[in-house]
């Protein structure tokens, strides 16, 4: 379920819109990931749904790493025809953890001072979508010193697994097969 929501659906939507995107004057694709992608590698290409062993946070982290791999591979394949970037909101005060475990509620309370409001959390996505300074294949997030959970937008480091081009190619090929959509550039 997490993989379909966080990766496959985005891949399918982008694939269905690709022809229109490429016909646009300055097309961009912004893929929202998470700082948690740092805990996700490597992405198990043969077990994308985490069916062999499931841990909610590990599965979430792997899907967010897969989202970054998708964004970077999309940029590689599209070349100069579009801008593809990934970003993360940092820690944003939303109601996402309202219906969660007590453990997650406690973690949310403890991290509260290091997080930011939802509007500030939207800034990395808005920057990637609209800024003339946004770079192809980049990863944007808050510049905060504590896990990058809050702060102003900057280009941030990706997990080491996000630079694995072979894994990105394998994932992209697997996504095309699962979604039934072939990207044509």
C-alpha positions as CSV (number, residue, x, y, z in Angstrom):
1,X,0.0,0.0,0.0
2,X,2.8,2.5,0.9
3,X,4.6,1.8,-2.3
4,X,1.5,2.3,-4.4
5,X,0.7,5.5,-2.7
6,X,4.2,7.0,-2.4
7,X,5.8,5.9,-5.7
8,X,3.7,3.9,-8.2
9,X,0.8,6.4,-8.3
10,X,3.2,9.3,-8.9
11,X,5.0,7.4,-11.6
12,X,1.7,6.5,-13.3
13,X,0.3,10.0,-13.2
14,X,3.6,11.5,-14.5
15,X,3.6,8.9,-17.3
16,X,0.1,9.6,-18.3
17,X,0.8,13.4,-18.4
18,X,4.3,13.0,-20.0
19,X,3.3,14.0,-23.5
20,X,1.5,17.1,-22.3
21,X,4.4,18.0,-20.0
22,X,6.9,17.7,-22.8
23,X,4.7,19.9,-25.0
24,X,4.8,22.7,-22.3
25,X,7.2,25.6,-22.4
26,X,9.0,24.9,-19.2
27,X,7.8,21.6,-17.7
28,X,8.7,20.5,-14.2
29,X,8.0,17.4,-12.2
30,X,8.4,17.7,-8.4
31,X,8.4,14.5,-6.4
32,X,7.8,14.9,-2.7
33,X,9.9,12.6,-0.6
34,X,11.0,12.7,3.1
35,X,14.1,13.1,5.1
36,X,13.3,9.5,6.1
37,X,14.6,8.4,2.7
38,X,18.0,8.4,4.4
39,X,16.9,5.3,6.4
40,X,15.6,3.5,3.3
41,X,18.4,2.0,1.3
42,X,18.9,0.0,-0.7
43,X,15.5,-0.3,-2.4
44,X,14.6,-4.0,-2.7
45,X,13.6,-4.1,-6.4
46,X,12.1,-7.6,-6.1
47,X,10.1,-6.7,-2.9
48,X,8.8,-3.2,-3.5
49,X,5.7,-3.8,-1.4
50,X,7.8,-5.0,1.6
51,X,5.9,-8.3,1.6
52,X,8.8,-10.4,2.7
53,X,9.3,-8.4,5.9
54,X,7.2,-5.5,6.8
55,X,8.1,-2.7,9.3
56,X,6.0,0.5,8.8
57,X,8.8,3.0,9.2
58,X,11.3,1.0,7.1
59,X,8.7,0.5,4.4
60,X,8.0,4.3,4.4
61,X,11.7,5.1,4.2
62,X,12.2,2.8,1.3
63,X,9.3,4.3,-0.6
64,X,10.6,7.7,0.0
65,X,14.1,6.6,-1.3
66,X,12.4,5.1,-4.3
67,X,10.6,8.4,-4.9
68,X,14.0,10.2,-5.0
69,X,15.4,7.5,-7.3
70,X,12.4,8.0,-9.6
71,X,12.9,11.8,-9.7
72,X,16.6,11.5,-10.5
73,X,16.1,8.8,-13.2
74,X,13.3,10.9,-14.7
75,X,15.8,13.8,-15.0
76,X,18.4,11.5,-16.6
77,X,16.1,10.1,-19.1
78,X,14.4,13.4,-20.0
79,X,17.6,15.4,-20.2
80,X,17.0,19.1,-21.0
81,X,13.3,18.5,-22.0
82,X,12.0,18.9,-18.4
83,X,13.2,19.6,-14.9
84,X,12.7,16.8,-12.4
85,X,13.5,17.4,-8.7
86,X,12.7,15.9,-5.4
87,X,12.1,17.7,-2.1
88,X,11.0,17.1,1.4
89,X,9.0,19.3,3.7
90,X,11.1,18.7,6.9
91,X,9.0,18.3,10.0
92,X,5.7,20.1,9.4
93,X,3.0,20.6,11.9
94,X,0.1,18.8,10.3
95,X,-2.6,16.5,11.6
96,X,-0.9,13.5,10.0
97,X,-0.2,11.8,13.3
98,X,-3.5,12.4,14.9
99,X,-4.7,8.8,14.4
100,X,-1.4,7.0,15.1
101,X,0.3,5.0,17.8
102,X,1.1,6.4,21.2
103,X,4.8,6.0,20.3
104,X,4.5,8.2,17.3
105,X,2.5,10.8,19.2
106,X,5.3,10.9,21.8
107,X,7.9,11.3,19.1
108,X,5.8,14.1,17.5
109,X,5.7,15.9,20.8
110,X,9.4,15.5,21.5
111,X,10.3,16.8,18.0
112,X,7.8,19.7,18.0
113,X,10.5,22.4,18.9
114,X,12.6,21.2,15.9
115,X,9.7,21.4,13.4
116,X,7.8,24.1,11.5
117,X,4.3,25.1,10.5
118,X,2.7,23.5,7.4
119,X,3.1,26.6,5.3
120,X,6.9,26.6,5.9
121,X,6.9,22.9,5.1
122,X,5.4,23.6,1.7
123,X,8.2,25.9,0.7
124,X,10.6,23.3,-0.7
125,X,7.9,22.0,-3.0
126,X,7.0,25.5,-4.1
127,X,10.6,26.4,-4.7
128,X,11.2,23.3,-6.8
129,X,8.0,24.0,-8.8
130,X,8.5,27.7,-9.4
131,X,12.0,29.0,-8.7
132,X,14.2,30.0,-11.6
133,X,17.1,28.9,-9.4
134,X,15.9,25.3,-9.1
135,X,18.4,22.8,-10.6
136,X,17.6,19.6,-12.5
137,X,18.0,16.5,-10.4
138,X,18.3,18.4,-7.2
139,X,16.9,17.6,-3.8
140,X,15.4,20.5,-1.8
141,X,14.5,20.7,1.9
142,X,14.9,22.9,5.0
143,X,18.4,24.0,6.0
144,X,18.0,23.2,9.7
145,X,20.8,21.7,11.7
146,X,18.7,19.0,13.4
147,X,17.8,16.4,10.8
148,X,16.9,19.2,8.3
149,X,13.5,19.4,10.0
150,X,13.0,23.1,9.8
151,X,14.5,26.2,8.2
152,X,14.8,27.9,4.9
153,X,14.9,26.1,1.6
154,X,18.2,24.9,0.3
155,X,19.5,22.1,-1.9
156,X,20.2,19.3,0.6
157,X,22.2,16.1,0.5
158,X,20.5,12.9,-0.5
159,X,21.1,9.4,1.0
160,X,24.1,7.6,-0.6
161,X,21.7,5.1,-2.1
162,X,20.0,7.9,-4.0
163,X,23.1,8.2,-6.2
164,X,22.9,4.5,-7.3
165,X,22.2,4.9,-11.0
166,X,21.9,1.2,-11.6
167,X,19.2,0.8,-8.9
168,X,17.4,3.9,-10.3
169,X,17.3,2.3,-13.8
170,X,16.1,-1.0,-12.4
171,X,13.4,0.7,-10.4
172,X,12.3,2.8,-13.3
173,X,12.0,-0.3,-15.5
174,X,10.1,-2.1,-12.8
175,X,7.7,0.9,-12.4
176,X,7.0,0.9,-16.2
177,X,6.1,-2.7,-16.0
178,X,3.9,-2.4,-12.8
179,X,2.2,0.8,-14.1
180,X,1.8,-0.5,-17.6
181,X,3.1,2.9,-18.9
182,X,6.2,3.2,-21.1
183,X,7.9,6.6,-20.8
184,X,8.8,7.9,-24.3
185,X,11.2,10.8,-24.6
